[in-house]
Amino acid sequence: MRKLDLHGFTLEEAYQEFTDFIYAAYQENISKVEIITGKSGRIRQEFPHWAESSHQIRYIEASWHEGSYIVKIQKKY
């Protein structure tokens, strides 16, 4: 599974990395990715809102260790 680690990015940089990563996964018909946000912080707080506004994401779920999210990508038609 492809992963994107958002540690070390500003909020704005993390959002741009996230959107680029999700778009690339969608274009490549990748069904599931992991986004590492960390267990706390602004990126962790904002991530569900980012995912909700993306048309390429079907759903997200918190990983068992609470430091990342598993993201299910829409199929490309």
C-alpha positions, 0 to 999 in steps of 0.5 A, a space after each residue: 500500500 502506498 503511504 504519504 507521511 505528512 510529518 514536517 510539513 506546514 498545514 498548507 504544504 501538507 494539504 497540497 501534498 495530500 491533494 497531489 498524492 490522492 489525485 495521483 492514486 486516483 489517476 493510477 487506479 490505486 484503491 487504497 492508501 495510507 496517510 500518516 498524520 501523527 497522533 495529534 496536531 493541526 494536520 490530524 485535526 484538519 485531515 478528515 475535512 480535507 478528505 470529505 471535500 475530495 471527490 476522489 475519496 470514497 471513505 477514510 478510517 483511522 488506523 489501529 495505531 491512531 497515527 494515520 488514516 486508511 483512505 479508500 479511493 474512488 475507481 476511475 471511470 
